[in-house]
Amino acid sequence: MHTLLTPKIHKLTNWLINKLTSWYKVAQRSLPWRGTANPYKVWLSEVILQQTRVVQGLPYYQRFISRYPTVTDLANAPEEEVLKLWQGLGYYSRAKNLHHTAQYIATELGGVFPKTYKELVKLKGIGDYTASAIASFCYNEPCAVVDGNVYRVLSRLFGIATPINSPQGAKEFKALAYECLDKHNPGTYNQALMEFGALQCTPQSPDCANCVLRDHCWAFHHQQVDVLPVKIKKITIKKRYFNYLVWLNPYGQTLLQKRKGKDIWHGLYEFPLLETHAPATTEEIASILPSATVSLYNEMPVIHKLTHQHIYTSFWIVTTTELLDNSILITDIHSYPVSALTANFITKFW
């Protein structure tokens, strides 16, 4: 595997631009953020779609636009309301940064988005990828957008084995993406390249038989499609054991607490939590709650998988006849922003 020399890349650039844009005109999906130069809508869609498939993110985008049609509307919303609307998407720091930046744009910039990559990338939660997308889609600035789809297409097309999650890979692919960029119509080209990776040059079982780039695809001609792109496997999965105490009393009360600190789900609500080093027994939980009755709701732990950790969760039903301090009414529980793990339990239990 090798990187093609720059002269050869230049030779292929016009061919690649023509092939991709022609394919895109016919094959592109009809999505609500397409065909707009509104930076708020582009920004919102890109933030939602980070780490999220389009089919999952689309309903969230529609709900956000319906509730907050402008960046000022989003800025004026309470953070808990934003987190509740985001519930189920995961990576909640995205929602927090989204809200923070909306407030900055509304208050400090008069509701007007910056119009250049250099200014966009200074905003909280907006990195190289999102800044490049907004700048090229909305302002026709010649910025190369590099996401997972772009890495995959370029790696296969040019036969590049540099790991995409290495510093060298990030630098190399960004430079290559810029060399291949249609400098006159960067927005359409970037969207075409990303869409090609999403629909045609897919991670598994790409449709090589009907690929418009196949004639010059290094991976296809060297039987390396399943090998590229290369990614360094360096994630260590940590196991954590969560014991949620679901308090109940005859007065229709329960307890929720807000997560703080720098741990997962910061700012979301949950039942009182006991984290242990191993699965807890009924006797262990009951020993710390002598004035209540304790029973295990789920015989097998619910395993919630995050990128770097797996959460093994037991929900303990804790009943008492006493009033609960700092309680909430069970009838209000659905109004609080919670993790998908807690939301699934609430849906099943109530």
Secondary structure, DSSP 8 states (H G I E B T S, - for coil): -----HHHHHHHHHHHHHHHHHHHHHH----TTTT---HHHHHHHHHHHTTS-HHHHHHHHHHHHHH-SSHHHHHHS-HHHHHHHHTTS--THHHHHHHHHHHHHHHHSTT----SHHHHTTSTT--HHHHHHHHHHHH--------HHHHHHHHHHHT--S-TTSHHHHHHHHHHHHHHS-SSSHHHHHHHHHHHHHHTS-SSS--GGG-TTGGG-HHHHTT-TTT-S--------EEEEEEEEEEE-TTSEE--EE--TTSTTTT-EES-EEEESS---HHHHHHT-TTSEEEES-SS-EEEE-SSEEEEEEEEEEE-SS--TT-EEGGGGGGS-B-HHHHHHHHHH-
